[in-house]
Amino acid sequence: MPEQPFDQDRAIAGTGMGGAMDLAATEAETLERTPGGPLGTGPGARPRSLWSDAWRDLRRNPVFVVSALVILFLVVISLWPSLIASGSPLACDLAKAQEGSQPGAPFGYDGQGCNVYTRTVYGARTSVTVGVCATLGVALLGSVLGGLAGFFGGFWDSVLSRITDVFFAIPVVLGGLVLLSVVTSNTVWPVIGFMVLLGWPQISRIARGSVITARQNDYVQAARALGASNSRVLLRHIAPNAVAPVIVVATIALGTYIALEATLSYLGVGLKPPSVSWGIDISAASPYIRNAPHALLWPSGALALTVLAFIMLGDAVRDALDPKLR
């Protein structure tokens, strides 16, 4: 008898559901073991995830590399400022007020005779602490509230949406002037608390929209059909696929919080002397801008460089995590 051509559809139909599943598993295993195949890049390669692809792209992005190195340097001097700056930032000598660059003080002295270089280095600690803590608080609170509202919807979603509208209507600087003017504490925590209080609605809306989009995907419906609980669906299936936009917005917002702290300190309602902050130094040096411009330019430059580094980092992370930009 002549040999009949192999019909894959007829073979699947003849073997039943079990045969179809075995055939699909065999084909998937073959593709994974194929060098350079669509699911891998070599023998035994596994499919790459969004995060592995993003990390690969970030390592090749010069914007990310430069901004990450700047941020790493800022973190190091924030933790150990004595590595590059000797002396105390509170040690001042009025006899050296407004003097220019000299040995031991490459940035000169401010109007109170304080070493501008030392205060600029120590000021990084305040900015990084405020930015990181405020971002973590905002991301955590906003993600939890927005994620729950987007997942369950209904009445609580409507209530949260109206609350976020109220917070969006409050001007940030004006809110800081009102709320922080009655605070007597001289630490960074009131400033951080204020930023979290007014910053969570933005992250909440981002998280809500991401969760609403993710919960409509087929894998979420399949998990529900298999009997997965709400907590498992939210934590194991939705959250990992909805967190990318939150990370992008939070990374960019970190630089904004650093600039906001400096603004509030400049206006006198943020940190107050004897705390060391770039905003305090900029405010103190403003009256002497003609006689001692160096006292204003160095802390201002450090602030601008720090904010720019975090914004560049956020842009690089956004490009890496957004599949539409690949």
N, C-alpha and C positions, 0 to 999 in steps of 0.2 A: 504494500500500500504506500502511496506517496506520503511523504512527511508533511504534516500540517504545520503552518506557522503558529508561533506561540502568541496567544491572545491573553494579555495581562488582565483585562477586565473579566474575561471568562474564568481565568484562574482564581481571581478574587472571589467571584460569585460562587465558584465550586467549593472553595475552602471555607466560606462563611466568614463571620466577623473575626474569629480567631486567626484565620489565615491572613486576612487583610491587615490585622494589627501586626502579625509577625513580619509580613512583607514590608510594611511601613518602617518597622523598627530596623529591619535589615538594611533598607535603603538609607535611613538616617545614619546608621553606624558606618556604612560605606562612605557617605559624604564626609563624615567627621574624620575618617582615616585617610581621605584623599589629600595628598600634598597640594596646597594652594587651592583647595576646594572652596566652595562658597561659605562653608561654616568654619573654616580655620585657615591657618597659614602654613601648616606643616603636619607631619604625621602625629596623630593623637591630639590635634589641636581642638579646643573647645570653642564654641561661639563666644565672641567678645560682647561684653555688656556695654551699656551706655557709659558707665563710669570708666571702664578700661579704655574705650575709644576717646573719651574726653581727656583722660590723663595723657594718652599718647599725643593728642593734638596740643595740649598745653605745653608739653615738654618741647615741642617744636615751634612754639610761638615766642618770638623774642620779646614781645610786650609783656607776656606773663613772666618770663625769666627775669627781666630787668625789674619789674615791679615786685616780684617775690624776693629778690635779693635786697632791695631797698627795705621792704617790710621786715625781712629777717634781721637786717642790721638794726632797725628801730627796736625790734623786740629784744635783741641782745643788749643794747645800751639801756633799755628800759629796766631790764633785770639787773644788770651790772654796770651802772653808769661810771663807776670808779675806774673801769678799764681804760677809758679814754679821757677822763676828766678828773683832775685831782682837786682837793679842797672842797669846801662846803658851798652850796649855792646861796646860803644865807650870810656868808662872810662878806661884808662890804666895808669899804674904806672911802669916806667922803673926800679925802685928799686926792683920790684918783678919779673923781667923778667926771664923766664925759671924755675921758682920755681915749685915744685911739689904740690901735693894735700895738702890742709890745710883747716881749718874752713872758710866757706864763699866761698871757691873755690875748690870744690871737684875734679875738673878736672885739677887743677893747672893753671899756667899762661903761655902765649906764649912768643915769643921773644920780643914783645913790651910791655910786662907786662899787657896784657889784660886777663880778666877772661875767660878761655876757656869754662867753663860750660855756662856762660851767652851768649857768642857768639854762641855756639852750639845750644842753645835753640832758640835764635832769628834768627839763620840761617834757621830754619825750615820754617819760614814765606816766605822767598824768594823762597825756593825750591817748596813749595806747590803752591804758587801763580803762578810761572812760569809754573809748570807742568799742573795745572788745566786750566789756561787761554790758554796755547798753545794747549792743547788737545781739548778744546771746539772750538777754532778757526779752527783747522785742521779738526775736525769732521764735523763742519758746512759747511765749504767751500768745502771739498772733497765730502761730501754726496750730496750737491746740484749739483755740476758740474758732478760728476759721475752718479748720479741718472738721471739727464736730458739726458746725453749722452746715457746711457743704455736704456732709455725709448723711445727716438725718433730715435736714431741710425743715419745711413746715413752719410752725410757730416760732421756734427758737431761731431759725434762720432769719425770719423777718425782724425779730427783736434785735438781733446782733447787727443787722444791716442798718437799722435806724440809729443804734448806738454809735456805730462807726461814722455815720453821717454827722452826728453831733461833734465827735472828736475832730473830724476833718474840717469843721467850721471854725475851730480854734486856731488863731495864728500862733505859730510855735514860739517866736521871739516874745510876743506879747504875753503868751501864757507863762513863759519863763520869768518875765519881769514881775508878773503878779504872784506866781506861786513861790518862786525862790527868794523873793524879797522878804518874806516872813520867816525864812529858815536861818537859824543861827549857827548851825553846824558848819565846820570848816573842812569837811571831808568831801570826797568825790561822790559819796553815796546819794545825797539829795539830788545832785545833778543827774546821776544815772537813773534814779527813780523817776525823775521828771521826763527824761527821754523815753523810758519804757512806757510811761503813762500816755504820752502823746504819739508814740511811734508804732504801737502794736496794730492800729487799724489798717495801716498800709500792708503789712505782712498778712494780716487776717484776710483781707480781700484777695490777695494773691493766692493764699492757701485754699481759700474757699473755692475760687474758680478752678484751681488745679484738681481739687478733690471731686468737684462736680464733673469735670471732664473725664477723670480716671474711672469713676464709678460706673460709667456707661460702657466701658470696654467689655469685650467678650470674656476675658479671663476672670473678671469680677463676677459676671453672671454665672460662669461655670463654677466658681467657688461657692457661690450661694446655692446652686443646684446640688452640689455635693454635700450640703449641710454645714458649711463653715459659719461660725458665729460672726456677729457684727464686729467684735473686737479683732478677730483673726483676719477678717476681710480688710478692715481698716489698717491694721498694723503690718500685715504680711503682703498684701496685694496692692493697696491704694497708696499708702504713705511712701514706699520706696519709689513709686512712679510719679508722685506729685511733689516731691521735695525739691526737685531741680530749680524751678522758678523761685522758690523761697530762698535757696542758697544764693542765687544770682542777685536778687534784690537786697538781701542782707549784706552781701559783700560790698556792694556799691554804697549802701546806706552807712556802712562803718565809717567811711571817710566823711560823710555828711555829719555824723554825730561828733566827730573830732572837731570839725569846723564849728558846729553849734556850741560845743563846750568853750571854745576860744571866744566865740561871740558873746556868750553869756558872761564869761569872766571879764572880757573887755568892758562890758556894760556895768560890771560891779555886782552882779547878782549870782554869778557862778561861784567859782573858787575865789577865795579872798586871801590876801597876804596874812601870814607868811608862807602860804602854799606857793609852790613853784609851778607856773603854768605859762604857756606861750601867750595866752590871751592877757594875762596879768602884765607880762613884760611888754607886750605891744601897747597896752593902755598906758603904762608908766612911761614909755619912751615917746609917745605921741607929742607931748609938749616940747620935747627937745629934738624934733626931727631936723631942724636947721643946724643946730650946733653939734649934735651927735647922731647922725642918721644911721650909723652902724648899729646902735642899740635897738633900732626898729627893724632894720632890714634882715638881720640874722634870725630872730625868732619868727618873723613873717615868712621868710624863705623856708625855714624848717617846717612851718605849718603848711605852706602851699605844697611843698614836696611830699609831705606825708599824705595829705588829702589826694593829691594826684596819683600817688602810688596805689592807694586803695581803689580809686575809681578805675585806673587802668587794669588792676587785677580783676575787678568785677566785670569789666568789658570782656576780658579774655575768657573768664569763666562762662559768661553768657554765650560767647561765640562757640565754645567747646560743647556746651550742654544743649544748644539749640540745633536739632537735626536739620532745620530749614536753612541754616547758614553753612552747612557742610558743602 
